[in-house]
């Protein structure tokens, strides 16, 4: 690592970067460093640590800080011309720490020249500066009189230049600015103000800032928050911590019962869970993915094992596990044969010496939760399916889209639409119809009101208890699948029909009331719904044309008197683009580039499954001569008819042999391409398009397309237009990127 000399301990320098006017940073006259070292001694460049100490952060805020803090540190150091290694973040519930290795002890900006406008533009004929010169000087922070005119050798003419002196402030004087930028640059989903309201917004109140440049403490104040060398340990087990140096920070905090590195905390938690499960002769599970959340809720993790009272084992396992995980974030245990063990694992942030008390407290909390769950479950079972279903009449699905009973009725009809579009046998359709009739009964259940995660499962379970077939119950359980890009799709045809009907109804309803996702806003999860629809169709091989299931879904909403504001035509166009984007994204995950997918979508060879097959084929054949020749012919035709109004009435033979020859070739090509499209065979379509190339070339060589005779020009444009339309049935060759295509 390169070495440099630090300033003498007693020296100071004024910072070269002034605080932003109106900003929340409040600077002391100079940052003060403390720490002992031999005066004048050289040593390696220091590491820099900045810790923002605060009240307990929610798990989501910890993840946001991990994603943002390193880039904020890197950009701040770069802006201040401080060379450094890449920054890393360590985040725990009460702190956000960001660390950069090998930071330069002084700014590295030397003198530099900045080129401005040409001298001829900077000064008028009388030598007076123009607005261009004045604007450039103002932007560079120099006076117009200080601008220099000299030649730029690369350009071979004179320009004006601004000569700027380099910055040379020491690191200690710049640390407050780095801390301010990191503190104010972090963005959270939810923020608050506190104290005297100095303007700073943060996820939780900030209590301290720790700043260490190597072994040196940098003292300052930002937004009324003191910065120095003192951190805080565990809220109950630790106390104030004097951080010795930036590189000892993690060890210093560990000595005060804080594992500040979230990666190390995760490993400690996983190891503890494995050891506790092994001691119980079981394996632990985390179906709700709570471990990642727990990592950001504890600073000194220890794993405890609690017991579940036998009386609760009569509940369905899914209910037990959900009650453990939904609020308490406990991990269920299973025996080697897969049976649920009447015990749970929990990650504690308390004193391991007090494990007995902590275990009893957690057991009491879970016992209360399970008693509530048992009460709700028993009430639902006693009510029965008919009563649960009747409650849907009074539950609003959406203020503008009717009740859950309306939703249920739309689903039953939607299942039929999708079955017809996909060619699904009648048996699966009948099962899906019965499942759709019961799919929403649990939304009137007490259990789901308490545990929303059980939506779908509860309806399936209650249907099974009421004697409905396993096929119906399984389809109900699959109605919300897939839940994400990597989660499973419905395993049954009936479940897939119901899942698609659910997604179609949600998409159509939202688009008709103008609730279309934009940017990062997607409150109804419509991107996930569209992606799920695409994925189910492709994995099932269902060649669904989206418009064919969207149109009847729109009609049903209008028949029910829904309060809609968007026309069917506008909503359908927006939905078409929306589904196309999801298809592009899905196939992109397979490695099919966007241009191939867009080119296939434009050709409209069929529904979702055929279009996907078409896109894969276009990508696979893009470097082969057949597709390249087809692309060359298509592009040549497109250029000729672009903007032309000739040939719109079609071709009528005038006995010209060259024209008639191309017309005959077009008849064959159109027939072959239509057959290939009907068979869903992109390779055959590509071959037919390639075969059209030679007749098109001969035609262009033999005749003048833009003939002086209007009738001849009209006939020839009509033929070229037909050829372009034939090519367009194979792919949009203007979009598709091909090797060497003209």
PyMOL commands that set and color helices and strands:
alter all, ss='L'
color gray80, all
select helices_A, chain A and resi 59-79+119-122+131-140+144-146+171-185+246-254+262-279+291-295+310-314+317-326+352-394+404-422+426-438+441-444+446-450+452-454+457-465+470-477+493-512+526-540+546-559+568-590+594-603+608-620+625-641+657-679+682-702+710-728
alter helices_A, ss='H'
color red, helices_A
select strands_A, chain A and resi 3-5+32-34+42-44+46-54+87-92+95-103+112-118+148-152+157-164+206-213+216-222+225-228+230-232+240-242+283-284+302-307+331-334+340-348+396-398+402-403
alter strands_A, ss='S'
color yellow, strands_A
deselect
rebuild
show_as cartoon
